[in-house]
Amino acid sequence: MGSRVVVTGLGVVAPNGVGIPAFLAALKNGSSGVKYMPKYQELNFNCQVCGMPEFELSDLESYLSEVALYGLRGSTIGYAVKAAADAWLDAGNTLNNEELLWETGCVFGNSVADTEAMKRIIEFVDAKQARKLGSRIVEQLMNSGATAYISGLLGLGNRVITNSAACATGSQAVLMGYEYIKHGTTTRMVVGSNEYVDPYIFGAFDSMRILARKFNHAPQQASRPMSATAGGFVPGSGAGALVLEDLEFALSRNANIYAEVLGGETNSGGQRGGGTMTSPNPEGVVSCIKNALKNAGVEGKDIDLISGHLPATAADKMEIENWAASLNRYGDDFPLTNSVKSMIGHCLSAAGSIEIVALILQIMHKFVHPNINLEDPNPEIAKIVSLERLPTKCISKDIKIAAKANFGFGDVNTCLVFSKYEKNG
């Protein structure tokens, strides 16, 4: 059977709230963190809005040494350190100890290294001034920069891994951490993901013409999952982090237990059967969801809430179809469903981890956050699910079992199942 795995700590840097109290309030209130970016108009981007956290590197002064903070130029690692350190403290641990924690590891993912650091390197090298880059620039360049900072800050001695699977990265990191604990490789894991959408990453997506471009004048209305007027996704930045533990270990130290991870699955549609580099193969998605339920020991009828990927693109309809087919639930029987992206945009590699933090908060505090900007539901989606199952206002709900999925470029799928913690579960 393996160990039971529970969530004991949460941390978040989100466009609509930095820190759990602010993020929780934003979820309940349906508060958007999407903003107009004048620089993106200057750069002649079609989409000129994004989800950007209110965060400064100086926010890390209590976590990092002056030397480490001085060397940290970009925000992507900063987001990760803030979320992970907050989750660690939230789990009842301390920082700045000299102990090496052999039983604890980390899986933290991202898409690309700090591209602003890359630009700096290119400029200095081309100017024949590489020696002026300093001794810490490589930390920003390497994809494993976030895990290196986190593991060093916390003194983690078990597996330390950087994963990358596009938009499925965050969910996949949580699944990997769960599996390591479940199968006895480790006792505790810090898991999550981070993303900083700087102008270079933003520009690359803008060139694909898949971003929202019709709401530059009304940024908080721009991210519209499941809406008839959804015109593309809004890029977002941030990080989410969780502390996962073996149940017995958590109980032995009297940790607060927020939820339980029942199981999950990750797979690929192989870019076959309608799947492409940018669109999932429906058969792969259905297989992923069904196997996640099987691995979790639950059935489709048991799911109270779906936290969808639902990025506000043409793929929203297909995703709802795939959930319905996987769970065999339609109309009024469809689970309550929401998309955090309506409030924060699509945080790419950080999407899954931030959205999982949101899901755990809903389980803990017995509510379902609203889908904002859903004044005009997609009529094709309305044929599959009753609109009452897609709440547009915050509702009270005792959630016992919830499912979370993300689907990434490359036709990679990840689905996890979480539950309310029951002592005799």
N, C-alpha and C positions, 0 to 999 in steps of 0.2 A: 504493500500500500504506500509506503514512504511517509515522509513527514507531512504534517499539516503546516501550511505556510500562511502567515498573517502579516498584515500591514500595521506597523507601529509608529511610523513617522512620515510626515508630509512636508514638502517645501515647494514653492512656486514663484516664478518670475513671469507674470503674464501681462499682456497689454492692458487688461482692465483691473489689475491688482497685483502688487508685489507683496508677498507674504500671505499666509493663509487667511488671517482675518479680513484683509481687504478683498481678496479673491472671493471668499465665501459671500461677503456682502454684495459684491458685484454680480455673482451668479444668481442670488436670490432676487436682486433688483432688476435683473436684465440689463445691466450697464455695459455699454460698448466701450472698447478700448481702441477702436479704429479711428485714425486721425488723418487729416489732410497734411501732405508733406510738400511745402513750397519748393523744396529742392528737386522733387520729382517733376514738377512742372518746368523748372529751369532745364532739366535734363531731357525734356520733350518726351517723357513717358506717356503712354496712353492711360495707364492707371496711375493715379497720383495720391492714393490713400494706402495706409498700411496699419497693422497692429503693432505698436511699438511701446514696450514697457517704460514706465517712468523710473529709470534706473541710472545710477552713476557708479563708476568704479570706486568712488570714495565710500560707497555703501559697504565695501568689503574691508574697511580699515580695522574692524574688530576681528576679522577672520585671518587676514594675511599679514605677513611682515611688511615693513616699509619697502624692503628690497624686492620682495615678490610682487608687491602692488605696483612698484615703479616699472617693473618689467612687463606688466600686464597692460598692453596697449588696447587690445580689442575687447568688445563686449561679449563675444560668444563664450569664452571661457569664464568671464565674470558672471554671466547668467548661471552657468552650471555650478560654479563654486557657491554662489548665494543660495540656490535651491537645495543643493546637497547638504550644505552646512546647516541650513534651517531645518531640513528633514532630520538630520542627525541629532540636533538639539531637541527637536520636537519628540523624538523617540526616547528622550530622557538621558542622553549621553552628554559628555563634555568634550570640549576642544582643548587643544594645547597640552595633551598628555604625551608622555614619552613612550608609552606602551605600544608595542607592535601587536596588532590584533590579528592573529593567525586565522581566527575563525571567520573573519569578515572580509568580503570582497566587494567588487564594484563592476557593474556594467553600465556604461554611460555612452550614448551615441550622438552622432551629429552627421551632417551632410558633407560639409567641406570645412577645411581649416579657415582661419581668419583671412579673408581675401584682401582686407586692407593691409594686413601684414605682408601678404604676397606682393601687393602693389608697391609697398615701401621697399621690399627687397629688390624688385625689378628696377625701380628708379635708382636706387643706390648702386646696384651692380652695374647698370648701364652707364652710370656716371663715373664708374671706376672708383667708387667710394665704399666698397663693401665693408671695410674695416670700421666704418662709422655705424654699422647696424647694431653693434653691441652684442654681448654674450648671451642674451636671453631671447633673441628673435626667433630661434628655432622652436622654442616652446609654443609660440603663436602659430608657427607654420605647420607643426605636426598634428595630424588628425587626433592623436591620442592626448593632446594637450589638456583637455578637460579631465580625463581620468587620471592623468599624472598629477594635476593639481589637487584633485579630490583625495586620491589615495595618500598623497603626501601630507595633506592637511589632517586627515583622520587617522593616519597610521595603519592603513589596511594591508594585511599580509596574505590574503587569499587571492583568488583569481581577480585580476584587474584587466578588463576587456573594453575596447572601444568597438561598438558595432555601427553599421551604417546600412540602411535599407530604405533610403528616401523617406517617404511619408509614413512608412511602417516602422521606422527606427525606434521610436519611444516605446510602442507596445511590444516590440520584439525584445527590447532591453529588459522590460519587466518580466516577460515570459522566460527569458534566459536566466534571470536571477531566481525566479520561482523554481525552475527546473534544477538548478544547482543545489538549492536547499532541499527540494523534494527528494532528490536522489542521494542526499547525504554528502555531497561534495563540500558543502560549507554550511554554516549555521545562520549567517546573517549576510545580507547584501544591500548595498546602496545602489539603486537603479534609477535610470531616467534618461533624459536627452536634452539637448540644447540646440538653439539655432539663432543666428543673428543675420537677418536679411539686410545686408548693406546695399548700397546702390548698384554694385556690380552683380550681385546675385539677383536683385530685383530686376535689373535691366535684362538679364538673360530670360527670366520668366516673361517679362513684358513683351519680348520679341516673339514669344510663342502665341501671343494674342489669346491667352487663356485667363487673363486677369479681368476683374471688374473695372469697367471704364466709364460707366454711365452715371456714377454717383460721386464724382470728384467734388461736387458742390455740396454733397450731403454724406460725409464719410461714415457716420454711424449707421446709415441705411445701406451701405454698400455690400455687406456680407449677407447673402440672402439664401441660405440653404433651403431646399425644397420649394422655393418660390417660383412662380411663373415668370417673374422678372429677374431671376438669378442670371447674371451675365458673366460669370467667371468668379474665381476666388480672389480673396484679398490676402496677400502675403502678411505673415505675422512673425514676430520674434519672441524669444523667451526661453524658459526651461522649466521642467517639472522633475521632481525627485521623490522617491519613496524609500523608506527603510523596510525591507522584508526580513522576517525572522522565522526560524523554526518555532513552532508553537510552544514546545516545552522550554526552549531557551527563553522565549518572551515571558512565559509564566514564571520562570525561575528568578527573573529580575523584576517581577511585578510591573511589567511594561503595560501601558495603555494599548489596547488592541482595537483598531479602527474598523477592520474588515478582514475577510479571509479570501485568499486567492484559491479558487477551486480547480483551475486548470486552464489550458489554452492550446493553441495550435498556430503554427506558421507554415506557409507553403508558398508555392508559385504556380501560376497558371501557365507558365512556360511560354507566354506570348503566342499561344495557340488558341483555336476555338473562339476567335474574336478578341482575344487578349493581344495587346501591343505593348510597346515600351511605356506608353502613357495611359493605357486603359486596361482594366483587369478582365481576365477570362472569367465569365460568370460561373463556369463549372468549378474553377479553382476557388472562387469566393465561397460558393455553397459548400464545397468540400471542407474548406478551412473552418467555417462556422459549425458545420455538423460535427467535425472531429473535435473541435474545442468543447462542444457540449458533451460529447462522449467522454473525453478525457476528464472533464469536470464532474462527471457522474450525474448530469442533469438532462432534462428533456426540454424540447422547445416550449412546452406548456408552462414550464417553471419560470421563464424569464419575465420579470416585472418591468424592466427598463432596458432599452437599447440606447447606448451612447454611440451614435453613428459616426462614420467618417464624414460623410455628407458635406463636401466642400463648397457647394453652391455652383455646381457645373451641371452639364448634361448627364453626368454620371450619377446624380442623385436618384433619378428614377430607377436606373438599373440596380443601384444598391438596395433600394426599398424592395424591388422585385426579388433580389437575392435573399434578403432577410426573410421575406414572406415564404419563399420556397424552402429555405433552410429550417425554419421553425414550424412550417405548415400552419401559419396563422395569418388571417386576413380580416379586413373590415374592422368591426368592433372588437374582435378578438386579438388584434395586433397589439403587441406591447407598447406602452408609452415610449416615445422616441424623441430624443433631442440631439442638437448639435451645438457644442460649445463654440464652433466656428462662427456662429451668427453674432457672437459678442467679441471675439478676438481675432477673427480671420483664420487663415490656415497657416499655422506655425511650422509647417514642413516637418523636419526631423523632430522638432519639439512637440508637434501636435499630439502624438499619442500619450506622452508622459503628462503634459498639462491636462489633457482631457481625462486621463485616468485619475489624476488628483481631484478633478471636478466630480468624477463619478463616485469616488470614495467619500467625498464631502456630502454628496446627496444621500448615500447610504447611512452615513453617520448622523446626519441632521434631519433625515426623513422628509425630503422634499425633492421635487423634480423641477429643475430650472427651465425657464421659458425658451422657446425658439423665437428670438426677436426677428423682426422684419418678415414675418410670415403672414402678411395681410392678404396675400394673393397666392394661395397654395397651388402648386403645379397640378393641373387637372388630371394628368396621367397618374400622379402619385395618389390623388384622391380616389382613383378607381381601385386602388389596392388596399388602402388603409383609411379608416374613418378619421376625419380631421380632428375629432376629439382626442385622438391618441397622439396628436402632435401639439402639445400644449403651447399656447402663446402667452400664458401667464404662469407665474410660479405657483405650484400646487403642493399641498401636503401629501406625502405618500410614504408609507413604511415599506421600503424596498428590501426584499429578502434576497433576491438573486438578480444580477444585472450582467449584461454582456457589452463588451467594448471591442470594436474592430477598427483597423486602419488598413488602407490599401495604398501601396507606394509605386512610384515609377519603377519599371522593370518587371511589373506584374507580380509583386510580392504582397502577400496577405498575412495579417496577424489578427487573431481574435482571442480574447481572454474572458473568463467568467469569474465574477466576484460575488461574494455573499456577505450578508450581515453575519457577524461573528456569533456563533452559538457555542457555548462551552461543551455541550454534548453532541456537537455536529458531526 
